[in-house]
Amino acid sequence: EHKYVWLVGIERVDKDNSLMGVSYFNNSFGQNSVYIYPWGQTYPRLWGIEKLTGKWSAGLIYGYREPYEDKVPFNHNGFSPAIIPAVGWEFENKYTVQLNFLGLNGAMLQFSLPVR
């Protein structure tokens, strides 16, 4: 029943480490979806470890429609709230590998690079 998932997104991290962004993805049921997150925070040097980072984002997902509307909580007409925590590792030149936790249903591996 599940399909291959892909995602492309852009996010902005401000000097105070606040975060906002948007992602376009194909969910695991083959439906085009969007995650808009105007709220979030990054945590460089998580727990004092030089390269370890933490992050959370909060916003709205659109895209889980019939017959999969019950696969995400609080879904109404394809719209549902989301909070996504993550941990990552920062390499040279600010490249990062990150693990996003998608509730109790899954996780996503993310590769990021800075654009200036």
SULURVEN-V748605 format. One line per field, one symbol per residue. burial: I if it has 9 or more other ideal C-beta (glycine too) atoms within 8 Angstrom, else O. Layout:
BEGIN
burial=???
END
This chain:
BEGIN
burial=OOOOIOIOIOIOOOOOIIIIIIIIIIIOIOIOIIIIIOOIOIIOIIOOOOOIIIIIIIIIIOIIOOOIIOOIOOIOOIOIOIOIIIIIIIIOOOIIIIIIOOOOOOOIOIOIOOOO
END
